[in-house]
Amino acid sequence: MRKYSQLLLAALLLMVVATPTLAFKLTPIEAEFGPGRLSVQTFKVENSGTLPVAVELSMHSRGMSITGEDILVPTPDAFEVFPDQIVLQPGKTQSVRVQWSGSSVPANEIAYRLMAEQLPIDMGTEGANRSGLRLLVKYLAALYVRPAAPEARLSATITSENRKGQKVAVVKVNNAGNAHAVLQASMVEVSVGGKAVTYSPQQREAVHGKNVLAGVQRELVLPWSAGLDSGALTVMLKQPIDAE
């Protein structure tokens, strides 16, 4: 899991609007849970800005649409988060204890999001900081309750389609395993007439670093290129070494 942390950072950090004076950080951005010693993990919220910041933390179960968007449902009973509301002074850090409420190893991995949201509270600042647009930050950390033998089992199909007036190649990746997988561009080999395609930067971006949760089918939409016209499209997936 650690080897994908940098790849996941962009996907898991959602900034509504960024601001240097009302900034905070949540770490880590990914964690595994399970019975026993894995039932409790510690996160840290750090105020790296120059003004006080109020943060609220909440837990959500995580599904995934075919296009990769999160489907989040509040699940306050699945975890205990303490404290779940924080006011941090500039330069200060607060530890947050997150405890899974379950007691048995699941057959299939269960995905959650820990959401940390800056609250729009007037902290009594003066001058320009009290007027205009209130700038807020939101973090989403990925939490997984892991099965005893996690394994992603991937398969894929590819078709050429017209989307919004543009011809594209649509790769549908199905994960029939019991754990998530994070795709690398080298794992998804597209061929035309039996010859492997060299991805353009835009095509690589459409594939690389994409997460496919257990039991989910996800579409990857690749921009069309002239080389894709020269024969029949096929796709081959190289299975990940593990579900991390």
C-alpha positions as a Markdown table, in Angstrom:
| # | Residue | x | y | z |
|---|---|---|---|---|
| 1 | Met | 0.0 | 0.0 | 0.0 |
| 2 | Arg | 2.8 | 2.4 | 0.8 |
| 3 | Lys | 4.3 | 2.1 | -2.7 |
| 4 | Tyr | 1.1 | 3.7 | -4.2 |
| 5 | Ser | 0.8 | 6.5 | -1.6 |
| 6 | Gln | 2.3 | 9.1 | -3.9 |
| 7 | Leu | 0.0 | 8.0 | -6.8 |
| 8 | Leu | -3.0 | 8.1 | -4.6 |
| 9 | Leu | -2.3 | 11.6 | -3.1 |
| 10 | Ala | -3.8 | 13.5 | -6.0 |
| 11 | Ala | -6.9 | 11.3 | -6.1 |
| 12 | Leu | -7.5 | 11.3 | -2.4 |
| 13 | Leu | -6.9 | 15.0 | -1.7 |
| 14 | Leu | -9.9 | 17.1 | -2.8 |
| 15 | Met | -9.5 | 20.8 | -2.5 |
| 16 | Val | -12.7 | 22.8 | -2.8 |
| 17 | Val | -10.6 | 26.0 | -2.8 |
| 18 | Ala | -6.9 | 26.2 | -1.7 |
| 19 | Thr | -5.6 | 28.9 | 0.6 |
| 20 | Pro | -2.2 | 29.4 | 2.3 |
| 21 | Thr | -3.7 | 31.1 | 5.3 |
| 22 | Leu | -6.4 | 28.6 | 6.1 |
| 23 | Ala | -4.6 | 25.4 | 5.3 |
| 24 | Phe | -4.4 | 22.0 | 7.1 |
| 25 | Lys | -3.0 | 18.6 | 6.4 |
| 26 | Leu | -4.4 | 15.1 | 7.2 |
| 27 | Thr | -1.9 | 12.2 | 7.4 |
| 28 | Pro | -1.7 | 9.4 | 6.5 |
| 29 | Ile | -4.0 | 9.4 | 3.4 |
| 30 | Glu | -4.4 | 5.6 | 3.5 |
| 31 | Ala | -4.7 | 3.0 | 6.2 |
| 32 | Glu | -5.6 | -0.7 | 6.7 |
| 33 | Phe | -7.9 | -1.9 | 9.5 |
| 34 | Gly | -8.8 | -5.3 | 10.9 |
| 35 | Pro | -9.3 | -7.1 | 14.2 |
| 36 | Gly | -6.9 | -6.9 | 17.1 |
| 37 | Arg | -4.0 | -4.5 | 16.8 |
| 38 | Leu | -5.2 | -3.2 | 13.4 |
| 39 | Ser | -8.5 | -2.0 | 14.8 |
| 40 | Val | -7.0 | 1.3 | 15.9 |
| 41 | Gln | -5.0 | 3.7 | 13.8 |
| 42 | Thr | -3.8 | 7.2 | 14.6 |
| 43 | Phe | -4.2 | 10.1 | 12.1 |
| 44 | Lys | -2.8 | 13.6 | 12.5 |
| 45 | Val | -4.3 | 16.9 | 11.6 |
| 46 | Glu | -1.8 | 19.7 | 11.2 |
| 47 | Asn | -2.5 | 23.4 | 10.8 |
| 48 | Ser | 0.2 | 24.6 | 8.5 |
| 49 | Gly | -1.4 | 28.0 | 8.0 |
| 50 | Thr | -1.1 | 31.3 | 9.8 |
| 51 | Leu | -4.7 | 31.5 | 11.3 |
| 52 | Pro | -6.7 | 29.2 | 13.5 |
| 53 | Val | -8.7 | 26.5 | 11.6 |
| 54 | Ala | -11.7 | 24.4 | 12.6 |
| 55 | Val | -11.9 | 20.9 | 11.2 |
| 56 | Glu | -14.7 | 18.2 | 11.4 |
| 57 | Leu | -13.9 | 14.5 | 10.8 |
| 58 | Ser | -16.5 | 11.9 | 9.7 |
| 59 | Met | -16.6 | 8.4 | 8.3 |
| 60 | His | -18.3 | 7.3 | 5.1 |
| 61 | Ser | -18.7 | 3.9 | 3.4 |
| 62 | Arg | -17.2 | 4.0 | -0.1 |
| 63 | Gly | -18.6 | 2.6 | -3.3 |
| 64 | Met | -17.4 | 3.4 | -6.8 |
| 65 | Ser | -19.3 | 4.4 | -9.9 |
| 66 | Ile | -18.3 | 3.0 | -13.3 |
| 67 | Thr | -16.6 | 6.3 | -14.0 |
| 68 | Gly | -14.5 | 6.1 | -10.8 |
| 69 | Glu | -16.4 | 8.6 | -8.7 |
| 70 | Asp | -16.8 | 7.8 | -5.0 |
| 71 | Ile | -20.3 | 6.9 | -3.8 |
| 72 | Leu | -20.2 | 7.9 | -0.1 |
| 73 | Val | -22.7 | 7.1 | 2.6 |
| 74 | Pro | -22.2 | 8.4 | 6.2 |
| 75 | Thr | -21.4 | 5.4 | 8.5 |
| 76 | Pro | -21.0 | 6.8 | 12.0 |
| 77 | Asp | -21.4 | 3.4 | 13.6 |
| 78 | Ala | -18.6 | 1.7 | 11.6 |
| 79 | Phe | -15.8 | 3.6 | 13.3 |
| 80 | Glu | -15.2 | 5.7 | 16.4 |
| 81 | Val | -13.4 | 8.9 | 15.6 |
| 82 | Phe | -12.0 | 11.0 | 18.5 |
| 83 | Pro | -11.9 | 13.9 | 18.5 |
| 84 | Asp | -14.3 | 14.5 | 15.6 |
| 85 | Gln | -14.2 | 18.3 | 15.9 |
| 86 | Ile | -11.0 | 20.3 | 16.3 |
| 87 | Val | -9.9 | 23.9 | 16.5 |
| 88 | Leu | -6.2 | 24.1 | 15.7 |
| 89 | Gln | -4.0 | 27.1 | 16.3 |
| 90 | Pro | -1.3 | 28.0 | 13.7 |
| 91 | Gly | 1.5 | 25.5 | 13.7 |
| 92 | Lys | -0.2 | 23.0 | 16.0 |
| 93 | Thr | -0.9 | 19.3 | 15.4 |
| 94 | Gln | -3.7 | 17.2 | 16.8 |
| 95 | Ser | -3.7 | 13.4 | 16.9 |
| 96 | Val | -7.0 | 11.7 | 16.0 |
| 97 | Arg | -7.8 | 8.2 | 17.1 |
| 98 | Val | -9.8 | 6.1 | 14.6 |
| 99 | Gln | -11.1 | 2.7 | 15.9 |
| 100 | Trp | -12.9 | 0.2 | 13.7 |
| 101 | Ser | -16.1 | -1.2 | 15.4 |
| 102 | Gly | -16.0 | -4.6 | 13.8 |
| 103 | Ser | -14.5 | -7.8 | 15.3 |
| 104 | Ser | -14.1 | -10.4 | 12.6 |
| 105 | Val | -12.1 | -10.5 | 9.3 |
| 106 | Pro | -14.4 | -9.8 | 6.4 |
| 107 | Ala | -14.6 | -12.1 | 3.4 |
| 108 | Asn | -14.3 | -9.1 | 1.0 |
| 109 | Glu | -12.4 | -5.9 | 1.6 |
| 110 | Ile | -14.6 | -3.0 | 2.9 |
| 111 | Ala | -13.7 | 0.5 | 1.7 |
| 112 | Tyr | -14.3 | 3.7 | 3.7 |
| 113 | Arg | -13.4 | 7.3 | 3.5 |
| 114 | Leu | -12.3 | 9.4 | 6.5 |
| 115 | Met | -13.4 | 12.9 | 5.5 |
| 116 | Ala | -11.7 | 16.0 | 7.1 |
| 117 | Glu | -13.5 | 19.2 | 6.3 |
| 118 | Gln | -12.6 | 22.7 | 7.2 |
| 119 | Leu | -15.6 | 24.4 | 8.9 |
| 120 | Pro | -16.7 | 27.9 | 7.8 |
| 121 | Ile | -16.4 | 29.4 | 11.2 |
| 122 | Asp | -15.4 | 33.0 | 11.9 |
| 123 | Met | -12.3 | 32.8 | 14.0 |
| 124 | Gly | -12.3 | 36.5 | 14.8 |
| 125 | Thr | -9.7 | 37.5 | 12.3 |
| 126 | Glu | -9.4 | 41.1 | 11.2 |
| 127 | Gly | -9.2 | 43.0 | 8.0 |
| 128 | Ala | -9.2 | 41.4 | 4.5 |
| 129 | Asn | -9.4 | 37.9 | 6.0 |
| 130 | Arg | -12.9 | 38.7 | 7.4 |
| 131 | Ser | -14.3 | 39.7 | 4.0 |
| 132 | Gly | -14.9 | 38.1 | 0.7 |
| 133 | Leu | -15.0 | 34.4 | -0.2 |
| 134 | Arg | -14.6 | 31.9 | 2.6 |
| 135 | Leu | -11.9 | 29.4 | 1.4 |
| 136 | Leu | -12.3 | 25.8 | 2.6 |
| 137 | Val | -10.2 | 22.6 | 2.3 |
| 138 | Lys | -11.4 | 19.0 | 2.3 |
| 139 | Tyr | -9.3 | 15.8 | 2.6 |
| 140 | Leu | -10.5 | 12.3 | 1.9 |
| 141 | Ala | -8.3 | 9.5 | 3.3 |
| 142 | Ala | -8.7 | 5.9 | 2.1 |
| 143 | Leu | -9.5 | 3.3 | 4.7 |
| 144 | Tyr | -9.7 | -0.5 | 4.0 |
| 145 | Val | -10.8 | -3.3 | 6.2 |
| 146 | Arg | -8.8 | -6.1 | 4.7 |
| 147 | Pro | -9.7 | -9.8 | 4.2 |
| 148 | Ala | -7.4 | -12.6 | 5.4 |
| 149 | Ala | -6.1 | -13.3 | 1.8 |
| 150 | Pro | -6.6 | -10.1 | -0.3 |
| 151 | Glu | -6.5 | -10.7 | -4.0 |
| 152 | Ala | -7.6 | -8.5 | -6.9 |
| 153 | Arg | -8.7 | -10.5 | -10.0 |
| 154 | Leu | -8.9 | -8.3 | -13.0 |
| 155 | Ser | -10.3 | -8.7 | -16.5 |
| 156 | Ala | -10.9 | -6.1 | -19.2 |
| 157 | Thr | -12.6 | -5.5 | -22.5 |
| 158 | Ile | -12.1 | -2.6 | -25.0 |
| 159 | Thr | -14.4 | -1.0 | -27.6 |
| 160 | Ser | -14.3 | 2.1 | -29.8 |
| 161 | Glu | -17.1 | 4.5 | -29.1 |
| 162 | Asn | -18.3 | 8.0 | -29.7 |
| 163 | Arg | -18.6 | 10.1 | -26.6 |
| 164 | Lys | -19.7 | 13.7 | -26.8 |
| 165 | Gly | -18.9 | 13.8 | -30.5 |
| 166 | Gln | -15.4 | 12.4 | -29.9 |
| 167 | Lys | -14.1 | 8.9 | -30.9 |
| 168 | Val | -12.5 | 7.2 | -27.9 |
| 169 | Ala | -11.3 | 3.8 | -26.8 |
| 170 | Val | -13.2 | 2.6 | -23.7 |
| 171 | Val | -11.5 | 0.0 | -21.5 |
| 172 | Lys | -13.8 | -1.6 | -19.0 |
| 173 | Val | -11.9 | -3.2 | -16.1 |
| 174 | Asn | -13.7 | -5.6 | -13.9 |
| 175 | Asn | -12.4 | -6.6 | -10.4 |
| 176 | Ala | -13.9 | -9.9 | -9.4 |
| 177 | Gly | -11.5 | -10.3 | -6.5 |
| 178 | Asn | -11.9 | -9.5 | -2.8 |
| 179 | Ala | -9.5 | -6.5 | -2.7 |
| 180 | His | -8.9 | -3.3 | -4.5 |
| 181 | Ala | -6.2 | -2.8 | -7.1 |
| 182 | Val | -4.4 | 0.4 | -8.3 |
| 183 | Leu | -3.6 | 0.2 | -12.0 |
| 184 | Gln | -0.3 | 1.1 | -13.5 |
| 185 | Ala | -0.1 | 1.9 | -17.2 |
| 186 | Ser | 2.2 | -1.1 | -17.7 |
| 187 | Met | -0.6 | -3.4 | -16.4 |
| 188 | Val | -3.1 | -2.4 | -19.1 |
| 189 | Glu | -1.7 | -3.4 | -22.5 |
| 190 | Val | -3.8 | -2.2 | -25.5 |
| 191 | Ser | -3.0 | -3.7 | -28.9 |
| 192 | Val | -4.1 | -2.9 | -32.4 |
| 193 | Gly | -3.9 | -5.8 | -34.9 |
| 194 | Gly | -1.8 | -7.7 | -32.4 |
| 195 | Lys | 0.8 | -4.9 | -31.9 |
| 196 | Ala | 1.1 | -3.2 | -28.5 |
| 197 | Val | 0.2 | 0.5 | -28.5 |
| 198 | Thr | 2.6 | 3.1 | -27.0 |
| 199 | Tyr | 0.5 | 5.4 | -24.9 |
| 200 | Ser | 0.4 | 9.1 | -25.5 |
| 201 | Pro | 0.8 | 11.2 | -22.3 |
| 202 | Gln | -3.0 | 11.7 | -22.3 |
| 203 | Gln | -3.7 | 8.0 | -22.8 |
| 204 | Arg | -1.3 | 7.1 | -20.0 |
| 205 | Glu | -3.0 | 9.6 | -17.7 |
| 206 | Ala | -6.4 | 7.9 | -18.4 |
| 207 | Val | -5.0 | 4.6 | -17.1 |
| 208 | His | -2.2 | 5.1 | -14.6 |
| 209 | Gly | -3.0 | 5.3 | -10.9 |
| 210 | Lys | -6.7 | 4.4 | -11.3 |
| 211 | Asn | -8.2 | 2.5 | -8.3 |
| 212 | Val | -10.6 | -0.4 | -8.9 |
| 213 | Leu | -12.4 | -1.4 | -5.8 |
| 214 | Ala | -13.3 | -5.1 | -5.1 |
| 215 | Gly | -16.5 | -6.1 | -7.0 |
| 216 | Val | -16.5 | -3.0 | -9.2 |
| 217 | Gln | -16.4 | -2.5 | -12.9 |
| 218 | Arg | -14.6 | 0.8 | -13.9 |
| 219 | Glu | -14.4 | 2.5 | -17.3 |
| 220 | Leu | -11.2 | 4.0 | -18.5 |
| 221 | Val | -11.7 | 6.4 | -21.5 |
| 222 | Leu | -8.6 | 6.8 | -23.7 |
| 223 | Pro | -8.4 | 9.6 | -26.2 |
| 224 | Trp | -8.3 | 8.3 | -29.7 |
| 225 | Ser | -5.1 | 8.4 | -31.8 |
| 226 | Ala | -4.3 | 7.7 | -35.4 |
| 227 | Gly | -2.5 | 4.4 | -34.5 |
| 228 | Leu | -5.7 | 2.9 | -33.1 |
| 229 | Asp | -7.3 | 2.9 | -36.6 |
| 230 | Ser | -4.9 | 0.3 | -38.1 |
| 231 | Gly | -6.6 | -2.9 | -36.8 |
| 232 | Ala | -8.8 | -4.7 | -34.3 |
| 233 | Leu | -8.5 | -3.4 | -30.7 |
| 234 | Thr | -7.6 | -5.8 | -27.9 |
| 235 | Val | -6.6 | -5.3 | -24.3 |
| 236 | Met | -4.7 | -7.6 | -21.9 |
| 237 | Leu | -4.4 | -7.0 | -18.2 |
| 238 | Lys | -1.4 | -8.0 | -16.2 |
| 239 | Gln | -2.5 | -9.1 | -12.8 |
| 240 | Pro | -1.0 | -7.1 | -9.8 |
| 241 | Ile | 1.5 | -8.9 | -7.7 |
| 242 | Asp | -0.8 | -8.1 | -4.7 |
| 243 | Ala | -3.8 | -5.9 | -3.9 |
| 244 | Glu | -1.6 | -3.1 | -2.7 |
